[in-house]
């Protein structure tokens, strides 16, 4: 990957800070690395929903992909707050 975890966290924090400075108080973000966005929203007191992205693998990979999605969503929801929620978003539905 091109960006490491620190880069993702810095980018998320900058994006939320810029949005807040422009008067945006509620965010929605679809990503594979939701922890960075969730942390930025919580730290900066913003409201929003972090959508954990799920990819549509080949039928033989579906069970593992859904298990991974469940784990990711459960981990994010354990850190969610009254202002920051967690959802699921499919990737490239077509």
N, C-alpha and C positions, 0 to 999 in steps of 0.2 A: 504494500500500500504506500501511497505517496505521503499521506498525512498520518502522523502518529497520534496517540491519545491526547497529548498536550496540545497539539495543533487543533484537533477537533474541539477541545474545550475552549481554547482561545477564540476560535472562529465563532463558536456558539455564543460566547459571552459578548463578543464584539457585535454580532448581529442583533442580539437582544438589546444591548445598550443603545445601538443606533436607532432601533425601532422605538424604544422608550423616549429617546431624545426627540423623535419626530412625532410623538404623541400617540404611538401605538401601544396599547396596553394588553392586548390579547393576541397570542400567537398560535399558529398551528404549523407543525413541522413533521414531515415524513422523512424518516432516515433509518439507516441500518444501525447507527450508533446513537441511540436515543439518550443514553446516560449523559452525554455532554450537553445536549440541549436541555434535558430535565434539570441538570445542575445549574445551568445558566439562568433558567427561568426562576428557579427557587431562590438562588443567591441574589438576584436582582429584583425580586418581589413582583414579577410579572405573572400574568394569568395566561394559561395556554393548554394545549393538548399536544403531547408527543405521540406521533403515530409510528409504531414499530413496523418497519417495512417487511413484507414477506414475499419471497420470490416463488414462482410456480415451477418447481423442478419436475423432472420426468416422473412418471407414475411410480417408478421403483424407488425414488428418493422422497416421495411425498411424506411418508410416515416420519422419517427423520427430520425433515424440514418443519413439519408441524410441531414436533416435540421441541425443537430448538426455538420455535416461535413462542411456545407456551413458557419455556424457561425465561426467555428474554422479557416477555410481558410481565410475568410474575415478579422478576427482579426489579423492573421499573415501577410497577404498581406498589411494591413495598416501600418505595421512596417518594411516591406521589404525595401531594398535599391537597388541601382544600382548593387551592388556586391552580394547581398543575395536575392534569389528568393524563391517562395513558390510553391510547387506542391502537388499532391495527389498520394498516393500509396495504392492500395488495399492490405489487409492482407490475406496471405495464399490463393491465388487463385488456387483452384483445384476442 
